[in-house]
Amino acid sequence: MNSFPLVPLAQVLTLANRAEPTVPGVIYRQLGVRLWGRGAYERERINGSDTRYKTLSRVQTDDIVVNKIWARNGSVAVVPRNLSGCYVSGEFPTFAPVRARLDPRWFHWLTKMSDFWSQCDAKSRGTSGKNRIRPERFLEIEIPLAPLEEQRRILARVEELDSRIAEIRSLRRQAMLDTDALTRAALVQMNEDLTLLGFPRKKIGRIAKVTSGGTPSREVPSYWGGNIPWVTSGELLDGDIYETEQHITKDGLDNSSAKLFPPGTILVGLYGQGQTRGRTAQLMIEASTNQACCAILPVSPILEPRFIQYWLRGLYNEMRAQSRDGAQPNWNGKMIKNVEIAIPPLAEQLRIVDHLNYLQKKTDSLRRQQTRTASEIETLLLSILDKAFNVGL
């Protein structure tokens, strides 16, 4: 049972009104709010002539910013010092803490709790539009509130423990990077060794069919939800694909540039967010893809599909660097066709693939352990916060 009284936010927050008319030619820093209590961030900057809003509101350090639409999914944040001076539209109501009663850090940690998200969800229901939460409804949410000095004492303990957890997170991230680096180094070494050994090299487009997929119209519901797996570039994780997040119908396949590819097809991400461009996968099922996936179908018996995949993975950094140097940062089918690949005898390809498969299994095992550790770390933090807001630390 909570040892601290529950207090409506109306008692500890006041609506901040710092709206300013937008001025053409002025560049505004924009603030966004991540979901699930992950904090605020700086969005792309915008010229006053390019926004549809007649006014924007300036936020200050320790303001509480609420995303009207996504508050129900934890899109509420306390503004950190480095984002003071950013602007938000009317879709992001802003509140100032009553400092005599609330330490903003107390509220910061509360935004990470599922109980708080549930209240935001409940207060969003039944309102107009897309379940937007109105400011007055947000202020009805109740939070546990310790006396100010007790808040600060508890916060000091929470932040001390969080600092230790952050060290563990950092070590885990470094372990992940080291694991990836070992795998990448082995792939690069394979490419270099085969090149030094003087095996013949050919362009992939000369010995394999290289093509791409397509996307059926989203405006035609009958094209979607069928039984044909449809791969997006975000699903290319340098592994194997046995299932997909989305499926299309036969009509969707026939009425778009999507194609059906057989098992054994190697896929390469042509573009996408973050590290997606250049990532690979091998189809273990018959599937279609979107246009961001390049499909390589080995039509020659002299090439083992998995060998092609490992070769391309070994060129990941090199090819991404080349595409950054040009005017077009994305890859394309022509670029993949022109990639040269060494062609050792098939028996040697299979030996290499067996060795790299063994290494990949070891890497995957380490990654699973690290993922479990990450989950345990987050569970630990939540248990600390739950205790802090219920009985204190």
C-alpha positions in Angstrom: 0.0 0.0 0.0 1.3 3.5 -0.9 2.7 5.2 2.1 2.6 8.6 0.4 -0.7 10.5 -0.2 -2.1 10.6 -3.7 -2.3 14.2 -5.0 -3.9 15.4 -8.3 -1.5 17.0 -10.6 -3.6 20.2 -10.5 -2.1 20.8 -7.0 1.6 20.6 -8.2 1.5 21.8 -11.8 0.4 25.0 -13.5 -0.3 25.4 -17.2 2.5 27.3 -18.8 1.5 29.8 -21.6 4.5 31.1 -23.5 3.0 31.1 -27.0 4.8 33.3 -29.5 3.6 34.2 -33.1 5.6 32.3 -35.6 7.8 34.5 -37.8 8.8 33.6 -41.3 12.6 33.3 -41.6 13.1 32.4 -38.0 14.4 28.9 -37.3 12.8 27.2 -34.4 14.2 24.3 -32.5 11.5 21.7 -32.0 11.0 19.4 -29.0 9.5 16.0 -29.3 8.6 13.5 -26.5 9.4 9.8 -26.8 6.9 7.0 -25.8 7.0 5.0 -22.5 8.8 7.6 -20.4 11.9 7.7 -22.5 12.2 11.5 -22.3 12.3 14.5 -24.5 14.5 15.0 -27.6 15.2 17.7 -30.2 13.4 17.2 -33.4 14.3 18.7 -36.8 14.4 22.5 -36.9 11.8 24.3 -38.8 11.5 27.7 -40.5 8.6 29.8 -39.3 7.3 30.0 -42.9 7.0 26.2 -43.1 4.9 25.5 -40.0 1.1 25.4 -40.2 0.9 26.7 -36.6 0.3 30.4 -36.1 2.0 30.2 -32.7 4.6 28.0 -31.0 5.3 27.8 -27.3 8.8 28.0 -25.8 9.7 25.4 -23.1 12.0 25.9 -20.2 14.1 23.6 -18.1 12.0 21.4 -15.8 8.8 22.1 -17.7 6.5 19.0 -18.1 5.5 18.5 -21.7 2.6 16.2 -22.7 1.9 14.8 -26.1 -1.9 15.0 -26.4 -2.3 12.0 -28.7 0.3 9.7 -27.3 0.2 10.5 -23.6 -1.7 7.3 -23.2 1.5 5.5 -24.3 3.7 7.3 -21.9 4.6 10.3 -24.1 5.2 12.7 -21.2 8.5 14.2 -20.3 10.4 16.7 -18.1 12.5 19.2 -20.2 16.2 18.8 -19.5 18.5 21.8 -19.4 20.0 21.2 -22.9 16.5 21.4 -24.5 15.4 24.7 -22.8 14.4 27.2 -25.5 12.9 24.6 -27.8 9.4 25.1 -29.1 6.2 23.0 -29.2 2.9 23.3 -30.9 -0.5 23.3 -29.2 -0.5 19.6 -29.5 2.0 19.5 -26.6 0.5 21.2 -23.5 3.2 22.4 -21.2 3.1 22.7 -17.4 5.5 24.3 -14.8 6.0 22.5 -11.5 5.0 24.1 -8.2 8.5 23.9 -6.8 7.4 24.4 -3.2 5.7 21.0 -3.5 7.2 19.1 -6.4 10.8 18.4 -7.3 10.7 18.0 -11.2 13.0 15.0 -10.9 10.3 13.2 -8.8 7.9 13.6 -11.7 10.7 12.6 -14.2 11.0 9.2 -12.6 7.2 8.8 -12.3 6.8 9.1 -16.1 8.6 5.8 -16.4 6.0 3.9 -14.4 3.3 1.8 -16.0 0.8 3.0 -13.3 1.3 6.6 -14.6 0.8 5.5 -18.2 -2.4 3.7 -17.3 -3.8 6.9 -15.8 -2.9 8.9 -18.9 -4.7 6.2 -21.0 -7.8 6.4 -18.8 -7.9 10.2 -19.0 -7.5 10.1 -22.8 -10.5 7.9 -23.4 -13.8 9.4 -24.6 -12.3 12.8 -25.5 -12.7 14.3 -28.9 -10.4 13.5 -31.9 -8.0 10.7 -31.7 -8.2 10.1 -27.9 -6.3 13.3 -27.2 -5.8 14.1 -23.5 -7.1 17.5 -22.6 -4.9 19.6 -20.2 -7.6 19.7 -17.6 -8.0 15.9 -17.7 -4.2 15.5 -17.4 -4.3 17.6 -14.3 -6.8 15.1 -12.7 -4.1 12.3 -12.7 -3.0 11.5 -9.2 0.6 10.8 -8.1 2.2 9.7 -4.9 3.8 12.8 -3.3 6.2 12.7 -0.4 7.2 15.9 1.4 9.7 17.9 -0.6 12.7 17.1 1.6 11.7 13.4 1.5 11.4 13.6 -2.3 15.0 14.9 -2.5 16.3 12.3 -0.1 14.7 9.5 -2.1 15.7 11.0 -5.4 19.3 11.1 -4.3 19.2 7.4 -3.6 17.3 6.6 -6.9 19.9 8.5 -8.9 22.8 6.9 -7.1 21.4 3.4 -7.9 20.6 4.5 -11.5 24.2 5.7 -11.9 25.3 2.2 -11.0 22.8 0.7 -13.4 24.0 3.1 -16.1 27.5 1.6 -15.7 26.1 -1.9 -16.2 24.2 -0.7 -19.3 27.4 0.9 -20.7 29.4 -2.4 -20.1 26.6 -4.3 -21.8 26.5 -2.0 -24.8 30.3 -2.3 -25.1 30.0 -6.1 -25.0 27.5 -6.0 -27.8 29.8 -3.7 -29.9 32.8 -6.0 -29.2 30.7 -9.0 -30.2 29.7 -7.4 -33.5 33.2 -6.2 -34.1 34.6 -9.7 -33.7 32.1 -11.1 -36.2 32.7 -8.2 -38.7 36.5 -8.6 -38.4 36.2 -12.3 -39.2 34.1 -11.5 -42.3 36.5 -8.8 -43.5 39.4 -11.1 -42.9 37.7 -13.8 -45.1 37.3 -11.3 -47.9 40.9 -10.2 -47.7 42.3 -13.8 -47.5 40.3 -14.9 -50.5 41.5 -11.9 -52.5 45.2 -12.5 -51.6 44.9 -16.2 -52.5 44.0 -15.0 -56.0 40.7 -16.8 -56.6 38.9 -15.6 -59.7 36.5 -12.7 -59.1 33.3 -11.9 -60.9 30.6 -9.2 -60.6 27.6 -10.6 -58.8 25.3 -9.4 -61.6 27.2 -11.7 -64.0 26.6 -14.9 -62.0 23.4 -14.2 -60.2 20.0 -12.6 -60.9 19.7 -9.3 -59.0 16.2 -7.7 -58.7 14.0 -6.1 -56.1 10.4 -6.2 -54.8 7.5 -3.8 -54.5 4.7 -2.6 -52.3 1.0 -3.2 -53.1 -1.2 -0.2 -52.8 -2.1 0.4 -49.1 -5.4 1.9 -50.4 -6.6 -1.5 -51.5 -7.4 -3.6 -48.4 -7.8 -6.8 -50.5 -4.1 -6.6 -51.3 -3.1 -7.1 -47.6 -3.5 -9.8 -44.9 -3.1 -12.8 -47.2 -0.8 -15.8 -46.8 2.2 -14.5 -48.8 5.0 -13.4 -46.5 6.2 -9.8 -47.3 9.6 -8.7 -46.1 10.6 -5.1 -45.3 14.2 -3.9 -45.0 13.8 -3.5 -41.3 13.6 -7.3 -41.0 17.1 -7.8 -42.5 19.2 -8.5 -39.5 22.1 -10.5 -41.1 20.3 -13.8 -40.3 17.6 -16.0 -41.7 13.9 -15.2 -42.3 11.4 -17.9 -41.5 8.4 -15.5 -41.0 7.5 -11.9 -41.6 5.5 -9.3 -39.8 3.3 -8.5 -42.8 1.6 -10.6 -45.5 0.0 -9.8 -48.8 -2.5 -11.6 -51.0 -2.2 -13.1 -54.5 -4.0 -10.0 -55.9 -1.5 -7.8 -54.1 1.3 -9.7 -55.7 -0.2 -9.7 -59.1 -1.1 -6.0 -59.1 2.2 -4.6 -57.9 5.9 -4.9 -58.6 6.3 -7.3 -55.7 7.7 -10.7 -56.7 7.8 -14.1 -55.1 11.3 -15.3 -54.3 12.4 -18.9 -53.4 14.1 -20.1 -50.3 17.8 -19.5 -50.5 17.4 -16.0 -51.9 19.8 -13.5 -50.4 18.3 -10.1 -49.5 20.2 -6.8 -49.0 18.8 -3.6 -47.6 19.1 -0.8 -50.2 17.9 1.9 -47.8 16.3 2.4 -44.5 16.8 4.0 -41.0 19.9 3.6 -39.0 22.0 0.6 -39.9 19.4 -1.0 -42.1 21.1 -0.1 -45.4 23.5 -2.9 -46.2 22.0 -5.4 -43.8 21.4 -8.9 -45.2 19.2 -11.9 -44.7 18.6 -15.3 -46.4 15.1 -16.4 -47.1 14.3 -19.8 -45.6 10.7 -19.6 -47.0 9.1 -18.5 -50.2 8.4 -14.8 -49.8 8.0 -11.4 -51.4 9.7 -8.1 -50.4 9.3 -4.4 -50.7 11.4 -2.2 -53.0 13.9 -1.5 -50.3 15.1 -5.1 -50.4 17.5 -6.2 -53.2 17.1 -9.9 -54.0 20.0 -12.0 -55.2 19.1 -15.4 -56.7 22.2 -17.5 -57.3 21.5 -19.1 -60.7 25.0 -20.6 -61.0 26.0 -23.9 -59.3 29.4 -22.3 -58.6 28.0 -20.1 -55.8 26.7 -21.1 -52.4 24.0 -18.6 -51.3 25.3 -18.4 -47.7 28.8 -17.6 -49.0 27.3 -14.6 -50.9 25.7 -13.4 -47.8 28.9 -13.6 -45.7 30.8 -11.9 -48.5 28.4 -9.0 -48.6 28.4 -8.7 -44.8 32.2 -8.4 -45.0 31.8 -5.4 -47.3 29.2 -3.6 -45.1 31.4 -0.8 -43.8 33.2 -0.3 -47.1 30.1 -0.1 -49.2 28.3 2.2 -46.7 31.3 4.5 -46.9 31.3 4.5 -50.7 27.6 5.4 -50.8 28.1 8.3 -48.3 30.7 9.8 -50.6 28.3 10.1 -53.5 25.2 12.3 -54.0 22.9 9.4 -53.3 23.3 7.8 -49.9 21.1 4.8 -50.7 22.2 1.7 -52.5 20.6 0.4 -55.7 20.4 -2.8 -57.8 23.2 -1.6 -60.1 25.5 -1.1 -57.2 24.9 -4.7 -56.0 25.3 -6.1 -59.5 28.8 -4.4 -59.7 30.1 -5.9 -56.5 32.9 -8.2 -57.2 33.0 -11.5 -55.3 35.8 -14.1 -55.1 34.8 -17.5 -56.3 36.8 -20.3 -54.6 35.8 -23.9 -55.4 32.4 -24.9 -54.1 34.0 -27.2 -51.5 36.1 -24.3 -50.2 33.0 -22.1 -50.0 31.2 -24.7 -47.9 34.2 -25.1 -45.6 34.3 -21.3 -45.1 30.5 -21.2 -44.5 30.7 -24.0 -41.9 33.4 -22.1 -40.0 31.5 -18.8 -40.1 28.2 -20.5 -39.2 30.0 -21.9 -36.0 31.2 -18.4 -35.2 27.8 -16.9 -35.8 26.2 -19.4 -33.4 28.6 -18.3 -30.7 27.9 -14.7 -31.5 24.1 -15.3 -31.4 24.5 -17.1 -28.0 26.4 -14.1 -26.6 23.7 -11.7 -27.9 20.9 -13.7 -26.3 22.7 -13.6 -23.0 23.2 -9.8 -23.4 19.5 -9.4 -24.2 18.5 -11.3 -21.1 20.8 -9.1 -19.1 19.3 -5.9 -20.6 15.8 -7.1 -19.6 17.0 -7.9 -16.1 18.6 -4.4 -15.8 15.3 -2.7 -16.7 13.3 -4.9 -14.4 15.7 -3.9 -11.6 15.2 -0.2 -12.2 11.5 -0.6 -12.2 11.5 -2.4 -8.9 13.7 0.4 -7.4 11.2 3.0 -8.6 8.2 1.0 -7.4 9.7 0.8 -4.0 10.7 4.5 -4.0 7.2 5.8 -4.8 5.4 3.3 -2.6 7.4 3.1 0.6 10.5 5.2 0.0 14.1 4.1 -0.1 
